[in-house]
Amino acid sequence: MTKRTPYQERIIKRYYQNQDAIMLQRVSDLVGDLYLAKGKARERLWKRVAGALDKLHIPPERIDHVLKSDNPALLANLVKELLGKG
């Protein structure tokens, strides 16, 4: 394995320091995609949402509730709550 440069190390370090913000942005982007998606594409998006919410340390019961509802508005409300706007 090759040795990383100090620049690469800083990039990796910043990624992990900002991972919560990155995941929250990903979930909010997925909200809009869910409103437009249908069929299998929508199912794949919900799986991505579940993974991102898990990385945000959302309780599994809450994740299951949002996924079972299949309602992007409920997910949007959760994003607002996480952003501190709700």
HELIX and SHEET records of a PDB file:
HELIX    1   1 PRO A    6  GLN A   17  1                                  12    
HELIX    2   2 GLN A   19  LEU A   36  1                                  18    
HELIX    3   3 GLY A   39  LYS A   55  1                                  17    
HELIX    4   4 PRO A   60  SER A   69  1                                  10    
HELIX    5   5 PRO A   72  LEU A   83  1                                  12    
END                                                                             
